[in-house]
Amino acid sequence: MKPAKQIKQCSHKRDAILKVLLENFGHFVPGEILTRASNLSRSGVWKYITSLRSQGFSIGASIKRGYCLREIPDKLLPPLIQTGLQTSVVAREIHYFSTIDSTNRVAKEYALSGVSDGTVVIAEEQTSGKGRMNRVWVSPPSSNILCSLIFYTSMNTSSVFRLTMLASIAVVRAINNACGIVAQIKWPNDVYINGKKVCGILTEFLADHDSTSYVVIGIGINVNFDIARHPEIKGIATCLKEAKGQKVSRLRVLKTLLEEIDTLYQNFVQTGGKDLRKQWERHSMVLNRQATIISGDEVTRGFVKGINEDGHLILIDPQGNTKEVLCGDLSLKF
Ligand code: BTN
């Protein structure tokens, strides 16, 4: 499927205009300040203002007083994400879609075409959002966070799960820092609040022999999702709005998430992510609990002792034997 609408945003010149307007929200900024900040001509600034308006920004204009930003759309637009974003690798390049089939699918295409490390693909809506094990990921338009990150990391395929661990730790930290809500990780890759799923992560990669060429991490976070309208997930899913008791800024959560991923990724590049295990266990909702894991036809029960460096679950079975489980669906019913 071809992208319906795409906005690629890497221009620092244009960012400078939005940054100044955001800093002076509700107040007029003289045109010459914007031309100086952006190094664009007056007509260049005007063109950019027109493009912002077409994306839903309300901007007043006066010949004498300049421009005044009055309203920001509830959209995860690249300039809104990149303005003030404290990252060095992640989201320096963003590809935005109002509607797309799946951000993971598009991210895999971009990965092959050679974008920059840490590129983010983001969508307001997915028509074929993918979950693990070919499940469907449901998300109404402009309610939640749907994004995929591309990393050109070369690692043994048996260690790819470390990046999923990295993402789940970042999600927990972002939810806590942006909303003050405590979330926990349920093995292998889900984030839960009060016993209900708030986020799912789908990691896909391309490998040459046993070594990865790229890894795509797809993250879906339920933010302002009216779950009551979706009986198929009612009772098992939650959203940040429900946990907080009020509407949550998707932009704030996303920016915090990208910053957390950036911090963890820089450490990952240096260390290979061997120490992620400890942080993952700190946020785990399954550690030291009895669990049942279903993987295809195989059912494994036991006491969760922890995970290893590659995220395999370490269990003590009822006979006292230590077992390692690579993947599956975990239930805390025993
Ligand atoms: C799961 O819990 O099964 C994983 C869900 C992953 C959903 C996200 S939404 C953004 C990205 N694009 C997709 O098609 N899937 C992931």
Residues whose N, C-alpha, C, O or C-beta is under 5 A from the ligand:
A	BS01	BTN	S102 T103 N104 S128 G129 K130 G131 R132 W137 L146 C147 G200 I201 L202 G218 I219 G220
